[in-house]
Amino acid sequence: MRNTRVTLDGFDLLYRRTPEKKEVDYVLRKGDKLIAIEVKSGAAKDLAGLDTFKKKYKDSICEAMVVGPEGLPLDLFIQLNITDIFKKSLLRISPGICSAIFLARQTE
């Protein structure tokens, strides 16, 4: 995995690109837990990088999400408490918490 890394408040923020040029825009890492974030400004046509990442790191992923028009809206993404997503995963709540948050907010 080729990464560019920044660390802040105990989180590593990484960019991932394979030799085959499959990418994930952002990977947050805290300890051995990961959150993969793919940002799309239009139609989410190519999610090969995200799909490859999910398969390779399936035991470490807390969440994999697409942010943009066909995924989690940017305004809701900005409101997420990333620390809570990591904590919930550590309690073995299944991936998809961002989807659950999105659906819950839609009904408020």
Beta strands, then each sheet from edge to edge (+ up, - down):
strand 1: 2-8
strand 2: 11-17
strand 3: 23-30
strand 4: 33-39
strand 5: 61-67
sheet 1: 1+ 2- 3+ 4- 5-
end
